[in-house]
Amino acid sequence: MKFVIAMMLLAAAGAAATGARADEDTDYGVAPVATLRLADYSAPTPREIPGARVVSTAELRAWLAREGAGRPLLFDVLGGDVHDSLPGAVWLPGAGRGRSLEDAIQDQLAKTLEAATQGNRARVMVFFCHGSKCWLSYNAALRAAALGYSEVYWYRGGIEGWRAADGSLVPLRISWRRPPE
């Protein structure tokens, strides 16, 4: 009897973990768009993004195991208060907001990415926020692609997907000043 109960608990835990990880692959039936979402940022997102590529939790883990130039730059664009994030992430609160790809936020992001990539427009960069129901990282990835960066990735799973896959979170250490909205 104890064995059966233990197996049921393991199965339930596995199903819960799989369900949490699966959010990054969930198809909400939302079509990709090439323009910024200007409101309701906490809503289901598309599975694809024009001008960028989607990276899964497993792929991102493999990339982060690399050393040196092969390691991607991580940009957490979740707003609000300081929070724990993926190890090595730079916090860019506000980078997914704004009114257009020609606003003050775009100008500030251009300067930030130029410095972070040291002018290398082929440097791999990954944008993320809370999870698959957060448009902020989608918008930020669109912004980077519009600036001419060729290796832009959107981590749709975000902090939720990372945590669900037992990824560690750490305090954010690097941030830009909040840009004007």
Secondary structure, DSSP 8 states (H G I E B T S, - for coil): -HHHHHHHHHHHHHHHHHHHHHGGG--------SS---S--SS---S--TTSEE--HHHHHHHHTS-GGGS-EEEE---SS--EESTT-EE-TTTT-SS-TTSHHHHHHHHHHHHHHTT-TTS-EEEE-SSTT--HHHHHHHHHHHTT-S-EEE-TTHHHHHHHTT---EE--EE------
